[in-house]
Amino acid sequence: MPRAPWILVTLAAAVLAGPGCVMVGPEYEEPPAPLESNWLDYEDPRLDTTSPLAPEWWRTAFSDPSLDRLIEIAVADNLTLRSAGLRVMQARQQFAIAVGSQYPQQQELAGSAGIERAQGRSDDVYDFGFNVSWEADIWGRFRRQVETASALLDASLASYDGVRVSLIAQVAQSYLSILTTERRLEVARENVRLQEESVRISRAKYVAGAVSALDVEQALTLLHNTRATVYSLEIARQQFKNALAVLLGRPPQDLGELLDESRPVPAVDPAIAVGMPQDLIRRRPDIRVAERRLAAQSAQIGFAITELYPHFLIDGSIGTSVTTFGENDAGDLFTDDTFRYSLTGGFTWNVFNYGRLRSNVRLQDASFQQLLEDYRQTVLSVQAEVENSIVAFLQSSSQLADIRAAAEAAQRSVEISTIQYEDGLVEFNTVLSTLQALATQEDQLATAEGSIAASLVDVYRSLGGGWQTRTSAEAADLIPEDTRDEMRERTKYWDSTFDE
C-alpha cells in the first residue's frame, strides 16, 4: 500500500486528539431562586415544616381505599399521562441521536456494478468500499448539542411528573366532588321531607279555617324550589362522574363498582406536612421544567459561538474497483492491484458571515435571559400558589366549626317555629324563614366539609406531591405494556429499548 502523505497523517492526528480539549461558550450554573425562608403562617401548629411530603400523600391524608383504587387506575390508563410518557421517549431518542453525532457523521458501505461502453467496446465495472466523513468536535459543537438534548430530556421527565401530579389531584378532586354532591343531595332530600311536613301542617290549619291559603302557597313555593335543587345536584353528580371516567381513561359509564358513594366525605387531619419553601425547587415539576429548559438554552449559546470558529473535517475511504478490460475480471475485485484508499483533511470557516453569526449568538443569549426571567417568575408564582392553598385550608378548617354550629341552630329554629306555628303563636312567615335558613345552612355545611378536603388536595398539588424520583434510563417504564406492544407491532426496533 502506498504511504500516505505526512501532512495528512499529521492533520488526522491533530483532529483525533482535538475532542475534549476546548468548550467555547458559557458554562451553565443553576441560577439562584427568589425564595422566602419560611411560609407566612409557619407558626401555626397545624403546619409541619420538618416532615417530608409523602409521595403518595392521599393514602395517609384520606385513608380511602376507593380513592386509592381510582388513582391507581388513572396512573395506569390515563391517556394524557401516556402521551407525556411518549414525549419522554421521544426526548430520549433525540438525546441518543445527539450523542451519536459526536462520532463520524457518515459511515457507509457502498457498492456498484455496471457496464461502460466506449469506442465500440463494452466493459463491466465493479466497485466496493467503505466511506467515512467526520467533523471533529474541536470547540465543543456537538458536545453542546448533547448538553441541550440531555437538559431537554430532563425537562420532559419533569413535564411527565407535572402531568402526573395534576392527574392525581384531579382524580381526588373529582372523587371528593362526587361525595360532596351526594351529601348535598341527602341534605336536600331531607329538607324536602321537612318542607312536605310544613305543607301538610299549613293545609290542615287552612282546612280548619285558622289561616289563609297564602300559608299553603308559600309552603308549596319553598317545597318546589328545593325539589328543583335536587335535580340540579343530580345533574352535577353525573357530570363529575363523567369527568372522572375520562381521567380514568374510560368512556362515560357507570362507575358504581369503583365508587362508594354511601361513605361521607373523608375527614382530614388538620395538621399537614408542607416542608420548607426551598423544597419547591426540587418538588415542583414546573420549576424543574423551567430550570432544565434554561440549561438547554445555555448550551445553545455555546453551540452558536462554535459557528464563529473553523470546522475541521476528515474524509476517508477504503475499497476496491475493477474494470473488465484487458486481463481483469470480476474475480480481481479483492486483489492488491485493485485496492484503493483516500484520506483527506480540511476545514471550513464562515469568515464572511460573522455579522450573521454574532447576531445568532446574541439571539441565543437573549433567549436565555428571557427563560431566566420566566424561571424566576415561575418560582414566585409557585410560592404564591402554595401560600393561597395553605391559607384556604387553614381558614376553611377554622370556619367549619361555626358553619356546623349555625346549621345546628337552624335545625333547632325549625323545630321551635313549627311547634309555635301549630299552637298559633307565630305567623307562617317565621316557619318559612327558618326552613329556608335550615336548607341554606345544611347545604353550606355539606359544601364546607367537601371544601376542606378539596383544599387539602390543592395544598398537596401546589407542593408538587404525587411524583417519584426517576432517571432518564427509566423512560420506558413510563409507557404501559399494551402501548409498548402496539409500538412493537409497528416496528421491530423497540425491543432493545423497552427491555433495558
C-alpha positions as CSV (number, residue, x, y, z in Angstrom):
1,M,0.0,0.0,0.0
2,P,1.5,3.4,-0.9
3,R,2.5,5.5,2.1
4,A,0.1,8.4,2.9
5,P,1.5,11.9,2.7
6,W,2.8,13.0,6.1
7,I,0.7,16.2,6.1
8,L,-2.5,14.1,6.0
9,V,-1.3,11.9,8.8
10,T,-0.3,14.9,10.9
11,L,-3.7,16.6,10.3
12,A,-5.6,13.4,11.2
13,A,-3.7,13.0,14.4
14,A,-4.4,16.6,15.4
15,V,-8.1,16.3,14.7
16,L,-8.3,12.9,16.5
17,A,-6.7,14.5,19.6
18,G,-8.9,17.5,19.5
19,P,-12.2,16.5,21.1
20,G,-12.4,17.3,24.7
21,C,-9.8,20.0,24.7
22,V,-11.9,23.1,24.2
23,M,-15.5,24.1,25.1
24,V,-16.4,27.6,24.0
25,G,-19.4,29.4,25.4
26,P,-20.7,29.9,29.0
27,E,-20.7,27.0,31.5
28,Y,-24.2,26.7,33.0
29,E,-24.9,27.0,36.7
30,E,-28.3,26.7,38.2
31,P,-29.5,30.2,39.0
32,P,-30.5,31.4,42.5
33,A,-34.2,31.5,43.0
34,P,-36.2,34.2,44.8
35,L,-37.4,32.0,47.7
36,E,-38.7,33.0,51.2
37,S,-37.1,31.3,54.2
38,N,-40.5,30.2,55.5
39,W,-44.2,30.2,55.0
40,L,-46.4,33.1,56.1
41,D,-48.2,31.0,58.7
42,Y,-45.3,28.8,59.7
43,E,-46.0,29.4,63.4
44,D,-49.5,27.8,63.0
45,P,-49.3,24.4,64.9
46,R,-51.2,22.7,62.1
47,L,-48.2,23.3,59.7
48,D,-45.4,20.7,59.9
49,T,-42.4,22.2,58.2
50,T,-40.0,19.4,59.3
51,S,-41.5,16.3,57.9
52,P,-41.0,15.5,54.2
53,L,-44.0,15.3,51.9
54,A,-45.0,11.7,51.3
55,P,-45.1,10.9,47.5
56,E,-48.4,9.0,47.9
57,W,-49.9,11.6,50.2
58,W,-53.5,10.7,49.5
59,R,-53.1,7.3,51.3
60,T,-52.4,8.9,54.6
61,A,-54.4,12.1,54.1
62,F,-57.7,10.3,53.4
63,S,-57.2,6.6,54.1
64,D,-59.9,5.8,51.5
65,P,-59.5,2.5,49.6
66,S,-61.9,3.7,46.8
67,L,-59.7,6.8,46.2
68,D,-56.5,4.7,46.2
69,R,-58.0,2.4,43.6
70,L,-59.2,5.3,41.4
71,I,-55.7,6.9,41.4
72,E,-54.1,3.5,40.6
73,I,-56.3,3.1,37.6
74,A,-55.8,6.7,36.4
75,V,-52.0,6.5,36.6
76,A,-52.1,3.2,34.6
77,D,-54.7,4.2,32.0
78,N,-55.0,8.0,31.6
79,L,-54.3,8.9,28.0
80,T,-52.8,12.3,28.7
81,L,-50.3,10.7,31.0
82,R,-49.4,8.1,28.4
83,S,-48.9,10.9,25.9
84,A,-46.5,12.6,28.3
85,G,-44.6,9.3,28.8
86,L,-44.2,9.0,25.0
87,R,-42.8,12.5,24.8
88,V,-40.2,11.4,27.3
89,M,-39.3,8.5,25.0
90,Q,-39.0,10.9,22.1
91,A,-36.7,13.1,24.0
92,R,-34.6,10.1,24.9
93,Q,-34.2,9.2,21.3
94,Q,-33.2,12.8,20.5
95,F,-30.5,12.5,23.2
96,A,-29.2,9.3,21.6
97,I,-29.1,11.0,18.2
98,A,-27.1,13.9,19.7
99,V,-24.6,11.5,21.3
100,G,-24.2,9.7,18.1
101,S,-23.4,12.9,16.3
102,Q,-20.1,13.1,18.1
103,Y,-18.8,10.2,16.1
104,P,-18.1,10.0,12.4
105,Q,-21.3,11.6,10.9
106,Q,-21.1,9.4,7.7
107,Q,-20.2,5.7,7.9
108,E,-21.4,3.8,4.9
109,L,-20.6,0.8,2.8
110,A,-21.1,1.4,-0.9
111,G,-21.0,-0.9,-3.9
112,S,-22.0,-0.8,-7.5
113,A,-21.9,-2.9,-10.7
114,G,-22.4,-1.6,-14.2
115,I,-21.5,-1.5,-17.8
116,E,-19.4,1.1,-19.6
117,R,-19.4,1.3,-23.4
118,A,-17.0,3.5,-25.3
119,Q,-15.4,3.4,-28.7
120,G,-17.3,0.3,-29.6
121,R,-16.1,-1.7,-26.5
122,S,-18.2,-2.7,-23.5
123,D,-16.6,-3.2,-20.1
124,D,-18.0,-4.4,-16.8
125,V,-17.3,-2.1,-13.9
126,Y,-17.4,-3.3,-10.2
127,D,-16.8,-1.1,-7.2
128,F,-17.0,-1.8,-3.4
129,G,-15.8,0.3,-0.5
130,F,-16.3,1.9,2.9
131,N,-16.6,5.7,3.3
132,V,-16.2,7.8,6.5
133,S,-16.7,11.5,7.0
134,W,-16.1,13.2,10.3
135,E,-16.3,16.7,11.6
136,A,-14.2,16.8,14.7
137,D,-15.6,18.3,17.8
138,I,-12.7,20.7,18.4
139,W,-14.8,23.6,20.0
140,G,-17.5,21.5,21.7
141,R,-20.0,22.0,18.9
142,F,-21.5,18.5,19.2
143,R,-21.0,18.3,23.0
144,R,-23.2,21.4,23.4
145,Q,-25.8,19.6,21.4
146,V,-25.6,16.7,23.8
147,E,-26.0,19.1,26.7
148,T,-29.0,20.6,25.1
149,A,-30.6,17.2,24.4
150,S,-29.8,16.0,27.9
151,A,-31.4,19.0,29.5
152,L,-34.5,18.7,27.3
153,L,-34.8,15.0,28.3
154,D,-34.7,16.1,31.9
155,A,-37.4,18.7,31.1
156,S,-39.6,16.1,29.5
157,L,-39.3,13.9,32.6
158,A,-40.3,16.9,34.8
159,S,-43.2,17.6,32.4
160,Y,-44.4,14.0,32.9
161,D,-44.2,14.5,36.6
162,G,-46.3,17.6,36.3
163,V,-49.0,15.8,34.4
164,R,-48.9,13.0,37.0
165,V,-49.2,15.5,39.9
166,S,-52.1,17.2,38.2
167,L,-53.8,14.0,37.3
168,I,-53.7,12.6,40.8
169,A,-55.1,15.9,42.2
170,Q,-57.9,16.0,39.5
171,V,-58.9,12.4,40.4
172,A,-59.0,13.2,44.1
173,Q,-61.0,16.5,43.4
174,S,-63.5,14.7,41.2
175,Y,-64.0,11.9,43.7
176,L,-64.5,14.4,46.6
177,S,-66.9,16.4,44.4
178,I,-69.0,13.3,43.9
179,L,-69.1,12.5,47.6
180,T,-69.8,16.2,48.4
181,T,-72.6,16.3,45.9
182,E,-74.1,13.1,47.2
183,R,-74.1,14.6,50.7
184,R,-75.8,17.7,49.4
185,L,-78.4,15.6,47.8
186,E,-79.1,13.8,51.1
187,V,-79.4,17.2,52.8
188,A,-81.8,18.5,50.0
189,R,-83.9,15.4,50.2
190,E,-84.2,15.7,54.0
191,N,-85.2,19.3,53.6
192,V,-87.8,18.2,51.0
193,R,-89.3,15.9,53.7
194,L,-89.4,18.7,56.3
195,Q,-91.0,21.1,53.8
196,E,-93.6,18.5,52.8
197,E,-94.5,18.3,56.5
198,S,-94.9,22.1,56.6
199,V,-97.2,21.9,53.6
200,R,-99.2,19.3,55.4
201,I,-99.5,21.4,58.6
202,S,-100.4,24.6,56.7
203,R,-103.1,22.8,54.7
204,A,-104.6,21.3,57.9
205,K,-104.7,24.7,59.5
206,Y,-106.2,26.2,56.3
207,V,-108.9,23.5,56.3
208,A,-109.6,24.3,59.9
209,G,-110.0,28.0,59.0
210,A,-107.1,29.0,61.2
211,V,-105.0,30.5,58.3
212,S,-105.4,31.7,54.8
213,A,-104.5,30.0,51.6
214,L,-101.4,32.2,51.5
215,D,-99.6,30.0,54.0
216,V,-100.2,26.9,51.9
217,E,-98.9,28.6,48.7
218,Q,-95.8,29.9,50.4
219,A,-95.1,26.4,51.7
220,L,-95.6,24.9,48.3
221,T,-93.2,27.6,46.7
222,L,-90.4,26.6,49.1
223,L,-91.0,22.9,48.5
224,H,-90.9,23.1,44.7
225,N,-87.8,25.2,44.8
226,T,-86.0,22.7,47.0
227,R,-87.1,19.8,44.7
228,A,-85.7,21.7,41.7
229,T,-82.4,21.9,43.6
230,V,-82.3,18.1,43.9
231,Y,-82.5,17.8,40.1
232,S,-79.6,20.3,39.7
233,L,-77.5,18.4,42.1
234,E,-78.2,15.1,40.3
235,I,-77.0,16.7,37.1
236,A,-73.8,17.9,38.7
237,R,-73.2,14.5,40.2
238,Q,-73.4,12.8,36.9
239,Q,-71.1,15.4,35.3
240,F,-68.5,14.8,38.0
241,K,-68.7,11.1,37.3
242,N,-68.3,11.6,33.6
243,A,-65.2,13.8,34.2
244,L,-63.8,11.1,36.5
245,A,-64.3,8.4,33.9
246,V,-62.3,10.4,31.3
247,L,-59.5,10.8,33.9
248,L,-59.5,7.0,34.3
249,G,-59.1,6.6,30.5
250,R,-62.6,5.3,30.1
251,P,-65.7,6.5,28.2
252,P,-68.5,7.9,30.4
253,Q,-70.1,4.9,32.2
254,D,-71.5,3.7,35.4
255,L,-68.6,3.8,38.0
256,G,-70.7,2.0,40.6
257,E,-68.1,-0.8,41.0
258,L,-65.4,1.8,41.8
259,L,-67.3,4.4,43.9
260,D,-68.5,4.0,47.4
261,E,-71.0,6.9,47.4
262,S,-72.6,5.9,50.7
263,R,-69.5,6.9,52.6
264,P,-69.2,10.5,53.8
265,V,-66.6,13.0,52.7
266,P,-63.4,11.8,54.4
267,A,-62.4,13.8,57.5
268,V,-58.9,15.2,57.3
269,D,-56.2,15.7,59.8
270,P,-55.8,19.4,60.4
271,A,-52.0,19.0,60.6
272,I,-50.2,18.8,57.3
273,A,-46.6,18.3,56.3
274,V,-45.6,21.1,54.0
275,G,-41.8,21.2,54.3
276,M,-39.9,24.4,53.6
277,P,-40.2,26.8,50.6
278,Q,-36.7,25.7,49.5
279,D,-38.1,22.2,48.8
280,L,-40.2,23.6,46.0
281,I,-37.2,23.8,43.7
282,R,-36.9,20.0,43.8
283,R,-40.6,19.1,44.2
284,R,-42.5,21.3,41.8
285,P,-42.3,19.9,38.3
286,D,-43.0,23.2,36.5
287,I,-40.0,24.8,38.3
288,R,-37.8,21.9,37.2
289,V,-39.1,22.2,33.7
290,A,-38.2,25.9,33.6
291,E,-34.8,25.3,35.0
292,R,-33.9,22.4,32.6
293,R,-35.1,24.5,29.6
294,L,-32.8,27.2,30.8
295,A,-29.9,24.8,30.9
296,A,-30.7,23.6,27.4
297,Q,-30.7,27.2,26.1
298,S,-27.3,27.9,27.8
299,A,-25.8,25.1,25.7
300,Q,-27.4,26.7,22.6
301,I,-25.3,29.8,23.3
302,G,-22.2,27.7,23.2
303,F,-23.3,26.0,20.0
304,A,-23.9,29.3,18.3
305,I,-20.4,30.5,19.4
306,T,-18.8,27.4,17.8
307,E,-20.1,28.7,14.4
308,L,-17.5,31.6,14.7
309,Y,-14.6,29.1,14.6
310,P,-13.4,26.8,11.8
311,H,-14.8,23.3,11.4
312,F,-12.2,20.6,10.9
313,L,-13.1,17.6,8.8
314,I,-11.7,14.3,7.8
315,D,-12.9,12.3,4.8
316,G,-11.7,8.8,4.2
317,S,-12.5,5.8,2.0
318,I,-11.1,2.4,1.5
319,G,-12.3,0.0,-1.1
320,T,-11.6,-1.8,-4.4
321,S,-12.6,-1.2,-8.0
322,V,-12.1,-3.2,-11.2
323,T,-13.0,-2.8,-14.8
324,T,-13.1,-5.9,-17.0
325,F,-10.6,-4.5,-19.5
326,G,-7.6,-6.4,-20.7
327,E,-6.8,-9.2,-18.3
328,N,-9.0,-8.0,-15.4
329,D,-12.3,-9.6,-14.5
330,A,-14.8,-9.6,-11.5
331,G,-12.6,-12.1,-9.6
332,D,-9.9,-9.4,-9.3
333,L,-12.2,-7.2,-7.1
334,F,-10.4,-8.1,-3.9
335,T,-6.8,-8.3,-5.1
336,D,-4.0,-6.0,-4.1
337,D,-3.8,-4.4,-7.5
338,T,-7.4,-3.1,-7.4
339,F,-7.2,-1.9,-3.8
340,R,-7.6,1.9,-3.2
341,Y,-7.9,4.3,-0.3
342,S,-8.0,8.0,0.3
343,L,-7.6,10.3,3.3
344,T,-8.5,14.0,3.1
345,G,-8.3,16.6,5.8
346,G,-9.6,20.1,5.6
347,F,-11.6,22.9,7.2
348,T,-14.4,25.3,6.5
349,W,-14.7,28.7,8.1
350,N,-17.6,31.2,7.7
351,V,-15.3,34.2,7.9
352,F,-17.6,36.3,5.7
353,N,-20.7,35.6,7.8
354,Y,-19.5,37.0,11.1
355,G,-22.2,39.6,11.3
356,R,-25.0,37.0,11.0
357,L,-23.2,34.5,13.3
358,R,-22.7,37.1,16.0
359,S,-26.3,38.1,15.7
360,N,-27.3,34.5,16.3
361,V,-25.1,34.4,19.5
362,R,-26.9,37.5,20.7
363,L,-30.3,35.9,19.8
364,Q,-29.5,32.8,21.8
365,D,-28.3,34.8,24.7
366,A,-31.4,37.0,24.7
367,S,-33.5,33.8,24.6
368,F,-31.6,32.5,27.6
369,Q,-32.2,35.8,29.5
370,Q,-35.9,35.5,28.7
371,L,-36.1,32.0,30.0
372,L,-34.2,33.1,33.1
373,E,-36.8,35.7,33.9
374,D,-39.5,33.1,33.2
375,Y,-37.9,30.8,35.6
376,R,-37.8,33.5,38.3
377,Q,-41.4,34.3,37.6
378,T,-42.4,30.6,37.9
379,V,-40.7,30.4,41.3
380,L,-42.6,33.5,42.5
381,S,-45.9,32.3,41.2
382,V,-45.5,28.8,42.7
383,Q,-44.9,30.3,46.2
384,A,-48.0,32.5,45.9
385,E,-50.0,29.4,44.8
386,V,-48.8,27.4,47.8
387,E,-49.5,30.2,50.2
388,N,-53.0,30.6,48.7
389,S,-53.7,26.9,49.1
390,I,-52.4,26.8,52.7
391,V,-54.4,29.8,53.8
392,A,-57.5,28.4,52.2
393,F,-57.1,25.1,54.0
394,L,-56.3,26.6,57.4
395,Q,-59.1,29.1,57.3
396,S,-61.7,26.7,55.9
397,S,-60.8,24.3,58.7
398,S,-61.3,27.0,61.3
399,Q,-64.5,28.1,59.6
400,L,-66.1,24.7,59.8
401,A,-67.0,24.8,63.5
402,D,-69.0,28.0,63.0
403,I,-70.8,26.7,60.0
404,R,-71.7,23.5,61.8
405,A,-72.9,25.5,64.8
406,A,-75.1,27.6,62.5
407,A,-76.6,24.5,60.9
408,E,-77.4,23.1,64.4
409,A,-79.0,26.3,65.4
410,A,-81.1,26.4,62.2
411,Q,-82.3,22.9,63.0
412,R,-83.5,23.9,66.4
413,S,-85.1,27.0,65.0
414,V,-87.2,24.9,62.6
415,E,-88.3,22.6,65.4
416,I,-89.3,25.6,67.7
417,S,-91.0,27.6,65.0
418,T,-93.0,24.6,63.8
419,I,-94.3,23.9,67.3
420,Q,-95.2,27.5,67.8
421,Y,-97.0,27.7,64.4
422,E,-99.1,24.7,65.3
423,D,-100.0,26.4,68.6
424,G,-100.8,29.6,66.7
425,L,-98.1,31.6,68.5
426,V,-96.2,32.7,65.3
427,E,-97.1,33.5,61.7
428,F,-96.1,31.1,58.9
429,N,-93.5,33.6,57.6
430,T,-91.5,32.6,60.7
431,V,-91.6,28.9,59.9
432,L,-90.8,29.7,56.2
433,S,-87.7,31.7,57.1
434,T,-86.4,29.0,59.4
435,L,-86.9,26.3,56.8
436,Q,-85.1,28.4,54.2
437,A,-82.3,29.1,56.7
438,L,-82.0,25.4,57.5
439,A,-81.8,24.4,53.8
440,T,-79.1,27.0,53.2
441,Q,-77.0,26.2,56.4
442,E,-77.1,22.5,55.9
443,D,-76.1,22.8,52.2
444,Q,-73.4,25.2,53.3
445,L,-72.2,22.7,55.9
446,A,-72.0,19.8,53.4
447,T,-70.2,22.1,50.9
448,A,-67.7,23.2,53.6
449,E,-66.9,19.7,54.6
450,G,-66.1,18.9,51.0
451,S,-64.2,22.1,50.5
452,I,-61.8,21.3,53.4
453,A,-60.9,18.0,51.8
454,A,-60.6,19.7,48.4
455,S,-58.4,22.4,49.7
456,L,-56.1,19.8,51.3
457,V,-55.8,18.2,47.8
458,D,-54.9,21.7,46.5
459,V,-52.2,22.1,49.1
460,Y,-50.5,18.8,48.1
461,R,-50.9,19.6,44.4
462,S,-49.3,23.0,44.8
463,L,-46.4,21.5,46.8
464,G,-45.8,19.1,43.9
465,G,-47.0,15.9,45.7
466,G,-47.5,12.8,43.7
467,W,-44.3,12.2,41.7
468,Q,-41.4,9.9,42.2
469,T,-37.7,10.5,41.6
470,R,-36.6,8.7,38.4
471,T,-33.9,8.8,35.8
472,S,-33.9,9.0,32.0
473,A,-32.9,5.3,31.9
474,E,-36.4,4.5,33.3
475,A,-38.2,6.3,30.4
476,A,-39.5,3.1,29.0
477,D,-41.2,2.3,32.4
478,L,-43.5,5.3,31.8
479,I,-45.1,3.6,28.9
480,P,-47.7,0.8,29.7
481,E,-47.1,-2.6,28.4
482,D,-50.1,-2.6,26.0
483,T,-48.8,0.6,24.4
484,R,-45.3,-1.0,24.0
485,D,-47.0,-3.9,22.3
486,E,-48.7,-1.6,19.8
487,M,-45.3,0.0,19.0
488,R,-43.5,-3.3,18.7
489,E,-46.1,-4.4,16.2
490,R,-45.4,-1.4,14.0
491,T,-41.6,-1.7,14.1
492,K,-39.2,-4.3,15.5
493,Y,-36.6,-1.7,16.7
494,W,-38.1,-1.1,20.1
495,D,-37.2,-4.4,21.8
496,S,-33.7,-3.3,22.9
497,T,-35.1,0.0,24.2
498,F,-38.0,-1.5,26.1
499,D,-36.0,-4.4,27.5
500,E,-33.3,-2.2,29.0
